[in-house]
Amino acid sequence: MIRNLVAENTPIAFALALTTLTLLLWRVKPARFSSVSWVSFGAGSAIFWGILAALLVSFAWENYYSFFAPSWYRLAAPLGAVMLYSSFALLFRRVSLHIPGNPVAYFCLLGGLESIPEHAAAIYRFHILEIPILSGSTAALIFIFAFFEYMFF
């Protein structure tokens, strides 16, 4: 049943990623993207990921995180997300600005690609496929869903 939920949500993640990317490409021109200061970019990312991590840990602790994370992770996750993902955002912005083409598209694609090693660690190191909420799912399905999920985020 859960596998069906992940499979059913993958097209939703794809649609959200495609819609968001299309809107960003339409509204944020390359010159505007490059004019945003690195401080604003990093701060915005830190705020977004810190809040998202706090919400995820709060609402998904019993069904997901408690199966592989120690109790201190509840408090450390938002702080870690602030540091890690704001660093990724700044790195992806820098890389995107140095590749010919539209930096907004590259930034979103790099976000999707970042999900792959992160979820590989979750699958093969923390064995998330053994967690009841994900039992019956496959690594491939998790990777596909996560790619579009992170493009959207």
Order of alpha helices (4+ residues) and beta strands (2+ residues): alpha-alpha-alpha-alpha-alpha-alpha
